[in-house]
Amino acid sequence: MVLRQITTQIKRWFPAPIAHAHCDGPCGVYDPATARIYTEAVVSMTRKILDLQPPADQNPQAMATYLNTMSRYIQIKEDQAQKAKEEILILWTDYFKPQHLEQYPNLHDMFWKAAKLCSSCKVEVNLQHAEELLTAVEEVHKVFWATKNRTDVSWYKAS
């Protein structure tokens, strides 16, 4: 009983502020830049895969090097596409609210298409789809920063 009274008094003296969050934690830190970086890696790895030529001769060492390099490029491409998808889905499901949907009625379609492009980039080697994903992430970037009334955050590519 005494512990409850002490706790009640502490709560009266030091009330906790109300926390508002878009997700499970009230960090409030969202930024589509990570999706852009991952997507740029997808584009880069797709280009590298398409440019990589198998050895002309039957040299086993050269073939092993080629296969090793190809498998590494594929693994990186697929990992980065999955990470881009995760970042896109976090923005879609945790940051954006119903009032954003009123402001941008195509929001769900935009995110759905971007997520589907991530899946396409994982399972195929298609430069057009990789570049379409980069364009989709740019659209997410523009809408995201517009919802924050930030006109000072320009789109750029690291590569």
Secondary structure, DSSP 4 states (H G I P E B T S, - for coil): -HHHHHHHHHHHHSPPPPP--SSSSTT----THHHHHHHHHHHHHHHHHHH----SS--HHHHHHHHHHHHHHHHHHHHHHHHHHHHHHHIIIII--HHHHHH-TTHHHHHHHHHHHHHHHHH---HHHHHHHHHHHHHHHHHHHHHTT--S-------
